[in-house]
Amino acid sequence: MNELPGVVSRYWWKGKLERDEETLLIIKTRPDRVGDVIDALATLHPYDTPELLAWPVAQSAPAYAAWVSAESAPPGGG
């Protein structure tokens, strides 16, 4: 996971333009675990509607992809 502090977000919320400083998280996981990550973050996040997005990885270094896959395996392996 990478934390990028100091991100400024501007968005409409309940009819008002908001401005907040936030920390952007980049979380890497296996494609089959994306739903689990989104569900967990939605439960833990203080916002009513947090920005939770997933992008497919078009290409990566094979060794790094293998490491991410191993480190984000479900509990008990898999």
C-alpha positions as a printed Julia matrix, in Angstrom:
78×3 Matrix{Float64}:
   0.0     0.0     0.0
   1.18    3.52   -0.76
  -0.02    6.58    1.15
  -0.01    9.9    -0.7
  -0.87   12.59    1.89
  -1.87   16.13    1.0
  -4.25   15.28   -1.83
  -6.85   18.04   -2.24
 -10.28   16.83   -3.27
 -13.12   19.01   -4.5
 -16.54   17.49   -4.93
 -20.24   18.21   -4.68
 -21.89   16.77   -1.57
 -25.5    17.4    -0.63
 -25.7    20.44   -2.93
 -22.53   22.1    -1.67
 -19.05   22.25   -3.2
 -16.65   20.72   -0.68
 -12.86   20.91   -0.39
 -10.95   18.47    1.76
  -7.36   17.43    2.22
  -7.14   13.68    2.13
  -4.62   10.87    1.93
  -4.85    8.83   -1.26
  -4.19    5.13   -0.78
  -2.97    2.88   -3.57
  -3.64   -0.68   -2.51
  -2.4    -3.59   -4.59
  -4.14   -6.95   -4.49
  -5.07   -9.93   -6.61
  -8.02   -9.47   -8.99
 -10.01  -12.08   -7.07
  -9.56  -10.1    -3.83
 -10.68   -6.67   -5.09
 -14.25   -7.16   -3.84
 -12.98   -8.11   -0.37
 -10.79   -5.0    -0.21
 -13.61   -2.71   -1.37
 -16.04   -4.26    1.14
 -13.57   -3.88    4.02
 -12.73   -0.27    3.15
 -16.39    0.68    2.72
 -17.06   -0.66    6.22
 -14.06    1.05    7.83
 -14.09    4.38    6.0
 -15.68    7.36    7.79
 -17.29    8.78    4.61
 -20.83    7.81    3.62
 -19.64    7.31    0.04
 -15.88    6.79   -0.12
 -14.11    6.81   -3.46
 -13.16    3.16   -3.96
 -11.91    2.36   -7.46
 -10.14   -0.56   -9.08
  -8.06   -0.57  -12.23
  -6.75   -3.62  -14.05
  -2.99   -3.87  -14.36
  -2.04   -4.1   -18.03
   1.51   -5.19  -17.33
   3.97   -5.49  -14.47
   7.3    -7.07  -13.65
   6.63  -10.81  -13.24
   8.48  -11.02   -9.92
   6.49   -8.1    -8.49
   3.18   -9.57   -9.7
   4.07  -12.88   -8.06
   4.93  -11.13   -4.8
   1.63   -9.18   -4.76
  -0.28  -12.38   -5.51
   1.45  -14.27   -2.71
   1.1   -11.47   -0.17
  -2.58  -10.86   -0.89
  -3.69  -14.49   -0.81
  -6.79  -15.12    1.3
  -6.24  -16.29    4.88
  -5.3   -19.95    4.78
  -3.66  -19.64    1.36
  -5.12  -19.88   -2.08
